[in-house]
Amino acid sequence: MTPHQPIGDPLPGWGELPIQVSAPPRSGGARPLSLYIHVPYCRIRCGYCDFNTYTNLDMGPGASIGDYVHTIRHEAQLGAQAIREAGLPSRPVETIFFGGGTPTMLTASMLTDILGVVENEYGIAQGAEITVEANPDTLNPTDCQQLANGGVTRLSIGMQSAVPHVLRTLDRTHTPEHVPLIVDHAKAVGLSTSLDLIYGASGESIDDWRTTVRTAIDLNPDHISAYSLIIEQGTKMAAQVARGELPKPDEDDQATKYEIADALLSEAGYHWYEISNFARSGHESQHNLAYWRDWDWWALGPGAHWHLGDVRGWNTKHPIAWAGQVGQGHLPVAGHEIITPDSRHLEYVMLAIRTREGLDASLIDEAVRHKVVPTLIADELIDPFQAFAGRIVLTLRGRLLADYVTGQLLEFSA
């Protein structure tokens, strides 16, 4: 896992939220509210993973897996109180995402109990999207039925690859045979399905990747995410690369694999709506879009990050310390920062440019329109028709060079 959290200031008192949490969005009106819930437990720790995860399920009172629902309930109550006292308007939660870790290390009844807590403390909007991340070998048909009955609407399944030797390189515990089973279980009870894929692992050939994408398409999920493997500091895989046991991912190889994914998914009826995310029409992840559209989101669980108005915050990372703070009646926020107008503009450009909706050109200055945009069009990095209509939208080539395009826009934008 990453060794350090961001540097920020603690909240005052037991956890009073600063007044900037009520700052209005760029477009005016009120921001919708989403909720992220972090479940830190895993069966094993994958070699590439730098998330806040733990294989020890018995860390002591409040932090052990059997106490998790109780601690989350208490934290949710503290958070709801802090939000009310900050004067924020009462808003039901529009999207909920259980991430990890492996949320399905909790029983289905524990997960639905947490949804009951959320309903009591925050309210859940009619038709809310409620997603649970799942490993393919951690759910059975009864679990899926219990999740659906309890309000879950969507499973995000960590398939990663359809090729056994690639799964071994990634330290995944499931086999390719597990994936169609969980997809079938989910569909049978009416859950929407999403598959997460990773490309660029050592030893993964172009044909291996084609096999993975085609296998995922054949399962007919509603949504597919395709992420390039990134070697993060502090992970087992980073140590293997440093020792020369594994090569670094090759950027040209990853670019080729992205182009393959885009072609196969587009042909199968999945459209890209964010660089790494593809969906059938109407099945885009509303929770993902909440991040990219600058909604408010609150967060529960150790190490979880939240964003309200012009304030970004993050929870205490280790489950034992997190549970201890909650047990003492303190909001378990390790730090926060106030987002300046310049930072908010930078984030808007960085996030919007990654989406199919693109960047509203009216929010960047004239220099971009007269100097940068024509060059980006000439280099086939942005769609000329969208540019003429006032939006900056990446082409396929532009998606491969999104960081460059973002840098050009930020260099000249207001």
C-alpha positions as CSV (number, residue, x, y, z in Angstrom):
1,M,0.0,0.0,0.0
2,T,1.1,3.6,-0.4
3,P,3.1,4.4,2.8
4,H,1.7,7.9,3.4
5,Q,-1.5,9.8,3.2
6,P,-1.7,13.4,1.9
7,I,-0.5,16.2,4.1
8,G,-3.4,18.2,5.5
9,D,-4.8,19.8,8.6
10,P,-6.8,18.0,11.3
11,L,-10.4,19.0,11.9
12,P,-11.0,21.0,15.1
13,G,-12.6,19.5,18.1
14,W,-14.3,16.1,17.7
15,G,-14.6,16.7,14.0
16,E,-16.3,20.0,13.1
17,L,-16.4,20.5,9.3
18,P,-15.1,23.8,8.0
19,I,-17.6,26.3,6.5
20,Q,-16.2,25.7,3.0
21,V,-18.1,22.4,2.8
22,S,-21.1,24.4,1.8
23,A,-19.4,26.2,-1.2
24,P,-21.7,26.0,-4.3
25,P,-20.7,24.1,-7.5
26,R,-19.3,25.9,-10.5
27,S,-22.7,25.6,-12.3
28,G,-24.7,26.9,-9.3
29,G,-27.5,25.1,-7.6
30,A,-26.8,22.2,-5.2
31,R,-24.5,19.2,-5.7
32,P,-26.0,15.8,-5.4
33,L,-24.5,13.5,-2.7
34,S,-22.8,10.2,-3.1
35,L,-21.3,7.8,-0.5
36,Y,-18.2,5.6,-0.6
37,I,-17.8,2.8,2.0
38,H,-14.4,1.3,2.3
39,V,-14.1,-2.4,3.4
40,P,-10.4,-3.0,4.1
41,Y,-10.4,-6.8,4.4
42,C,-8.9,-9.2,1.8
43,R,-8.2,-12.9,1.6
44,I,-4.7,-12.1,0.2
45,R,-3.0,-8.9,-0.9
46,C,-2.5,-8.8,-4.7
47,G,1.1,-7.9,-5.7
48,Y,0.0,-4.8,-7.7
49,C,-2.4,-3.4,-5.1
50,D,-1.6,-0.2,-3.1
51,F,-5.1,0.2,-1.6
52,N,-5.7,0.3,2.1
53,T,-6.2,-3.4,2.6
54,Y,-5.5,-6.0,5.3
55,T,-5.5,-9.8,5.4
56,N,-5.7,-9.8,9.2
57,L,-9.4,-10.2,10.0
58,D,-9.0,-10.1,13.8
59,M,-7.4,-6.8,14.6
60,G,-9.1,-6.3,17.9
61,P,-12.3,-4.6,19.2
62,G,-13.9,-2.3,16.6
63,A,-11.4,-3.1,13.9
64,S,-12.0,-6.8,13.3
65,I,-14.3,-8.0,10.5
66,G,-17.0,-9.1,13.0
67,D,-17.1,-5.6,14.5
68,Y,-17.1,-3.7,11.2
69,V,-20.8,-3.1,10.9
70,H,-21.0,-1.7,14.5
71,T,-18.1,0.7,13.9
72,I,-19.4,1.8,10.6
73,R,-22.8,2.5,12.2
74,H,-21.2,4.7,14.8
75,E,-19.1,6.5,12.2
76,A,-22.1,7.1,10.0
77,Q,-23.9,8.7,13.0
78,L,-20.9,10.9,13.7
79,G,-20.7,11.9,10.0
80,A,-24.4,12.7,9.7
81,Q,-24.2,14.9,12.9
82,A,-21.2,16.7,11.5
83,I,-22.9,17.4,8.1
84,R,-26.0,18.7,9.9
85,E,-24.0,21.0,12.1
86,A,-22.1,22.3,9.1
87,G,-25.5,23.6,7.8
88,L,-25.4,21.5,4.6
89,P,-28.9,20.8,3.1
90,S,-30.4,17.5,3.7
91,R,-29.9,15.3,0.6
92,P,-30.6,11.6,0.2
93,V,-27.6,9.6,-1.2
94,E,-27.9,9.2,-5.0
95,T,-25.1,6.6,-5.4
96,I,-23.4,4.2,-2.9
97,F,-20.2,2.3,-3.7
98,F,-18.7,-0.5,-1.5
99,G,-15.0,-0.6,-2.4
100,G,-12.0,-2.2,-0.9
101,G,-10.3,-4.4,-0.1
102,T,-12.9,-7.0,-0.9
103,P,-16.3,-5.9,0.3
104,T,-17.6,-9.4,-0.2
105,M,-15.4,-10.6,2.6
106,L,-18.3,-9.3,4.6
107,T,-21.4,-11.5,4.5
108,A,-24.3,-10.4,2.3
109,S,-26.4,-9.7,5.4
110,M,-23.6,-7.4,6.9
111,L,-23.5,-5.4,3.6
112,T,-27.3,-5.0,3.6
113,D,-27.2,-4.1,7.3
114,I,-24.9,-1.2,6.4
115,L,-27.4,-0.1,3.8
116,G,-29.9,0.1,6.6
117,V,-27.6,2.3,8.5
118,V,-27.2,4.6,5.5
119,E,-30.9,4.8,5.1
120,N,-31.4,5.8,8.7
121,E,-28.6,8.3,8.9
122,Y,-28.6,9.9,5.4
123,G,-31.5,8.6,3.4
124,I,-31.2,6.8,0.1
125,A,-32.7,8.3,-3.0
126,Q,-35.4,6.4,-5.0
127,G,-33.6,4.6,-7.8
128,A,-30.2,5.0,-6.3
129,E,-27.3,3.1,-7.8
130,I,-25.8,0.8,-5.1
131,T,-22.6,-1.0,-6.2
132,V,-20.7,-3.7,-4.4
133,E,-17.2,-4.7,-5.6
134,A,-16.7,-8.5,-5.5
135,N,-14.1,-11.1,-6.2
136,P,-15.4,-13.8,-8.4
137,D,-14.8,-16.5,-5.8
138,T,-16.5,-14.8,-2.9
139,L,-20.2,-15.0,-3.8
140,N,-22.7,-17.7,-4.3
141,P,-26.3,-17.6,-5.6
142,T,-27.8,-17.1,-2.1
143,D,-25.4,-14.2,-1.5
144,C,-26.5,-12.5,-4.7
145,Q,-30.1,-12.9,-3.9
146,Q,-29.6,-11.4,-0.4
147,L,-27.8,-8.5,-1.9
148,A,-30.5,-7.8,-4.4
149,N,-33.2,-8.2,-1.8
150,G,-31.3,-5.7,0.5
151,G,-31.2,-3.0,-2.1
152,V,-27.9,-3.6,-4.0
153,T,-28.4,-2.9,-7.7
154,R,-25.0,-3.6,-9.2
155,L,-21.9,-5.8,-8.9
156,S,-18.5,-4.7,-10.0
157,I,-16.6,-8.0,-10.5
158,G,-12.8,-8.2,-10.4
159,M,-12.2,-10.4,-13.4
160,Q,-8.8,-8.8,-14.3
161,S,-7.9,-11.5,-16.9
162,A,-9.3,-14.7,-18.6
163,V,-5.8,-16.2,-18.8
164,P,-4.6,-18.4,-15.9
165,H,-0.9,-17.4,-16.0
166,V,-1.8,-13.7,-16.0
167,L,-4.1,-14.2,-13.0
168,R,-1.1,-15.9,-11.2
169,T,1.2,-12.9,-12.0
170,L,-1.5,-10.6,-10.5
171,D,-1.8,-12.9,-7.4
172,R,-5.5,-13.3,-8.0
173,T,-7.2,-16.1,-6.0
174,H,-9.9,-17.0,-8.6
175,T,-9.8,-19.0,-11.8
176,P,-11.3,-18.0,-15.1
177,E,-14.1,-20.5,-14.5
178,H,-15.4,-18.5,-11.5
179,V,-16.3,-15.4,-13.5
180,P,-19.2,-16.7,-15.7
181,L,-20.7,-18.3,-12.6
182,I,-20.9,-15.0,-10.6
183,V,-22.1,-13.1,-13.7
184,D,-24.9,-15.6,-14.1
185,H,-25.8,-15.5,-10.4
186,A,-26.0,-11.7,-10.5
187,K,-28.1,-11.6,-13.7
188,A,-30.5,-14.2,-12.3
189,V,-31.5,-11.9,-9.5
190,G,-31.6,-8.8,-11.5
191,L,-28.3,-7.2,-10.6
192,S,-26.5,-5.1,-13.1
193,T,-22.9,-6.4,-13.8
194,S,-19.6,-4.7,-14.4
195,L,-16.3,-6.5,-15.1
196,D,-12.9,-5.0,-14.2
197,L,-10.0,-5.9,-16.5
198,I,-6.2,-5.1,-16.2
199,Y,-3.8,-5.1,-19.1
200,G,0.0,-4.9,-19.2
201,A,1.0,-7.6,-16.7
202,S,4.3,-9.3,-17.3
203,G,4.0,-12.2,-19.7
204,E,0.6,-11.1,-21.0
205,S,0.7,-11.4,-24.8
206,I,-1.4,-9.5,-27.3
207,D,-3.4,-12.7,-27.9
208,D,-3.8,-13.1,-24.1
209,W,-5.4,-9.7,-23.9
210,R,-7.6,-10.3,-26.9
211,T,-8.8,-13.5,-25.2
212,T,-9.6,-11.6,-22.0
213,V,-11.6,-8.8,-23.8
214,R,-13.5,-11.3,-26.0
215,T,-14.3,-13.5,-23.0
216,A,-15.6,-10.5,-21.1
217,I,-17.8,-9.4,-24.0
218,D,-19.1,-12.9,-24.4
219,L,-20.4,-12.8,-20.8
220,N,-22.5,-9.8,-21.8
221,P,-22.1,-7.6,-18.8
222,D,-23.6,-4.1,-18.7
223,H,-20.3,-2.4,-18.1
224,I,-16.6,-3.1,-18.6
225,S,-13.6,-1.2,-17.2
226,A,-10.1,-1.7,-18.7
227,Y,-7.2,-0.4,-16.6
228,S,-3.5,-0.3,-17.5
229,L,-1.3,-2.0,-14.9
230,I,0.5,0.7,-12.8
231,I,3.4,-0.2,-10.6
232,E,2.8,1.6,-7.3
233,Q,5.5,2.3,-4.7
234,G,5.4,0.1,-1.7
235,T,3.7,-2.9,-3.4
236,K,5.1,-6.4,-3.8
237,M,5.2,-5.9,-7.6
238,A,7.2,-2.8,-7.2
239,A,9.8,-4.7,-5.2
240,Q,9.8,-7.5,-7.9
241,V,10.5,-4.9,-10.6
242,A,13.2,-3.3,-8.5
243,R,14.9,-6.7,-8.0
244,G,14.7,-7.4,-11.7
245,E,12.3,-10.3,-11.2
246,L,9.6,-8.6,-13.3
247,P,9.9,-6.0,-16.1
248,K,8.2,-2.7,-16.0
249,P,5.0,-2.5,-18.0
250,D,5.8,-1.4,-21.6
251,E,3.9,1.8,-22.6
252,D,3.7,0.9,-26.3
253,D,2.4,-2.6,-25.4
254,Q,-0.2,-1.0,-23.1
255,A,-1.2,1.5,-25.8
256,T,-1.7,-1.3,-28.3
257,K,-3.8,-3.2,-25.8
258,Y,-6.0,-0.2,-25.1
259,E,-6.6,0.2,-28.9
260,I,-7.6,-3.4,-29.1
261,A,-10.0,-3.1,-26.2
262,D,-11.5,0.0,-27.7
263,A,-12.0,-1.6,-31.0
264,L,-13.5,-4.9,-29.7
265,L,-15.7,-3.2,-27.1
266,S,-17.0,-0.6,-29.6
267,E,-17.8,-3.3,-32.1
268,A,-19.8,-5.2,-29.4
269,G,-21.9,-2.1,-28.5
270,Y,-19.9,-0.7,-25.5
271,H,-19.2,3.0,-25.8
272,W,-16.4,4.7,-23.9
273,Y,-17.7,7.4,-21.4
274,E,-14.4,7.8,-19.5
275,I,-11.0,6.7,-20.7
276,S,-10.9,3.4,-18.8
277,N,-14.7,2.8,-18.7
278,F,-17.1,1.4,-21.3
279,A,-20.8,0.7,-21.0
280,R,-23.9,-0.3,-22.9
281,S,-26.2,2.7,-23.3
282,G,-27.8,3.6,-20.0
283,H,-25.4,1.5,-17.9
284,E,-22.7,4.0,-17.2
285,S,-21.6,3.9,-13.5
286,Q,-23.4,6.8,-11.9
287,H,-21.0,6.7,-9.0
288,N,-18.0,7.1,-11.2
289,L,-19.7,10.0,-13.0
290,A,-20.3,11.6,-9.6
291,Y,-16.5,11.9,-9.2
292,W,-16.0,13.2,-12.7
293,R,-18.9,15.7,-12.5
294,D,-17.8,17.2,-9.2
295,W,-20.6,16.0,-7.0
296,D,-20.3,15.9,-3.2
297,W,-19.4,12.6,-1.7
298,W,-19.1,11.4,1.8
299,A,-17.0,8.4,2.9
300,L,-17.0,5.8,5.6
301,G,-14.3,3.4,6.6
302,P,-10.6,3.4,7.3
303,G,-8.6,5.5,4.9
304,A,-11.6,6.6,2.8
305,H,-11.5,10.0,1.1
306,W,-14.4,12.4,0.9
307,H,-15.2,15.7,-0.8
308,L,-17.8,18.3,0.3
309,G,-18.0,21.7,-1.4
310,D,-14.5,23.1,-1.4
311,V,-13.1,20.7,1.2
312,R,-11.3,17.4,0.6
313,G,-10.7,15.1,3.6
314,W,-9.4,11.6,4.3
315,N,-10.0,9.2,7.2
316,T,-7.4,7.7,9.5
317,K,-5.8,4.8,7.6
318,H,-5.2,1.9,9.9
319,P,-8.4,0.1,11.0
320,I,-7.3,-0.1,14.7
321,A,-6.7,3.7,14.9
322,W,-9.8,4.4,12.9
323,A,-12.0,2.3,15.2
324,G,-10.4,3.8,18.3
325,Q,-11.3,7.3,17.2
326,V,-14.8,6.3,16.3
327,G,-15.2,4.5,19.7
328,Q,-14.2,7.8,21.4
329,G,-16.9,9.7,19.6
330,H,-14.5,11.5,17.2
331,L,-15.0,11.8,13.5
332,P,-12.0,9.7,12.2
333,V,-10.6,12.3,9.8
334,A,-6.8,12.2,9.6
335,G,-6.6,15.4,7.6
336,H,-8.3,17.9,5.3
337,E,-7.5,20.6,2.8
338,I,-9.4,23.6,1.4
339,I,-9.6,23.5,-2.4
340,T,-8.6,26.8,-3.9
341,P,-10.2,28.3,-7.0
342,D,-7.0,27.5,-9.0
343,S,-7.0,23.9,-7.8
344,R,-10.6,23.4,-8.5
345,H,-10.2,24.7,-12.1
346,L,-7.2,22.4,-12.5
347,E,-9.2,19.4,-11.3
348,Y,-12.2,20.3,-13.5
349,V,-10.0,20.3,-16.6
350,M,-8.2,17.0,-15.6
351,L,-11.5,15.2,-14.8
352,A,-13.7,16.6,-17.6
353,I,-11.1,15.9,-20.4
354,R,-11.2,12.2,-19.4
355,T,-14.9,11.9,-20.2
356,R,-16.9,11.5,-23.4
357,E,-18.8,14.6,-22.3
358,G,-15.6,16.5,-22.5
359,L,-14.5,19.9,-21.4
360,D,-16.7,23.0,-21.8
361,A,-14.6,25.3,-23.9
362,S,-16.3,28.4,-22.6
363,L,-14.6,27.7,-19.2
364,I,-11.1,28.1,-20.6
365,D,-9.7,31.3,-22.0
366,E,-9.4,32.7,-25.5
367,A,-5.8,31.7,-25.8
368,V,-6.8,28.0,-25.8
369,R,-9.4,28.5,-28.4
370,H,-7.2,30.4,-30.8
371,K,-3.8,28.7,-30.2
372,V,-4.1,25.3,-28.4
373,V,-7.3,23.9,-29.8
374,P,-6.4,24.2,-33.5
375,T,-3.1,22.4,-32.8
376,L,-4.8,19.7,-30.9
377,I,-7.2,19.2,-33.8
378,A,-4.4,19.1,-36.3
379,D,-2.6,16.5,-34.2
380,E,-5.9,14.4,-34.2
381,L,-6.0,14.6,-30.4
382,I,-9.5,16.2,-30.1
383,D,-12.7,15.8,-32.1
384,P,-13.0,18.8,-34.5
385,F,-16.8,18.6,-34.7
386,Q,-17.1,18.7,-30.9
387,A,-14.6,21.6,-30.8
388,F,-16.6,23.6,-33.2
389,A,-19.7,22.9,-31.0
390,G,-17.9,24.3,-27.9
391,R,-16.7,21.1,-26.3
392,I,-13.2,19.6,-26.1
393,V,-13.5,15.8,-26.5
394,L,-10.6,13.4,-26.9
395,T,-10.2,11.2,-30.0
396,L,-8.9,7.6,-29.5
397,R,-5.3,9.0,-30.1
398,G,-6.1,11.8,-27.6
399,R,-7.2,9.3,-25.0
400,L,-3.7,7.6,-25.3
401,L,-2.1,11.0,-24.8
402,A,-4.6,12.5,-22.3
403,D,-2.0,13.8,-19.9
404,Y,-0.3,15.7,-22.7
405,V,-3.6,17.2,-23.8
406,T,-4.5,18.2,-20.2
407,G,-1.1,19.8,-19.8
408,Q,-1.6,21.9,-23.0
409,L,-5.0,23.0,-21.8
410,L,-3.8,23.9,-18.3
411,E,-0.8,25.8,-19.6
412,F,-3.0,28.2,-21.4
413,S,-6.3,28.0,-19.6
414,A,-7.6,30.7,-17.2
